[in-house]
């Protein structure tokens, strides 16, 4: 009996460590400390917002994947209120290496409180393209993510709320030089045949 309990304890520790490691690889969507970014910076900034239609989160973690020569995730923490739309919209500012990139998926983490109830769900079927340029700020848009989507509903939609988002970001991160913000009003989300569905 002791051996079984010990095995379960070891397996539980490995699972918890793996989940913690995966989540620790993600960066915060909005740094709490002031950021120093200017036209002379070697990297660029990716900025935008994520809106959830419902007040109550359906998952415990939301991780948006960013790709180019380095893959990274940024996390939206719905345990805290967002900055806009009565707490349902979360702004993000992420320093990224120069290059053509995309947001191709969202990883959702669910934790029911028991080891057997912990799992990840990956939502793909969409692509939000953008380019990061040296010393410039790229506004990717406002991503609406419907975590309560029913069968047949589109989960991810892209809108342009440039003026609203940038005005709020200027208040939150006043140390950033906001003069070089690029807003591609023609940016569109691309869907594959399956679209993005839960």
Secondary structure, 3 states (H helix, E strand, C coil): CHHHHHHHHHHHHHHHHHHHHHHHCCEECCCCCCCCCCCCCCCEEEEEEEECCCCCCCCCEEEEEEECCCCEEEEECCCCCCCEHHHCEEEEEEEECCEEEEECCEEEEEECCCHHHEEEEEECCEEEEEEECCCCEEEEEEEEECCCCCCCCCCEEEECCHHHHHHHHHHHCCCCCHHHEEECCCCCEEECCCCCCC
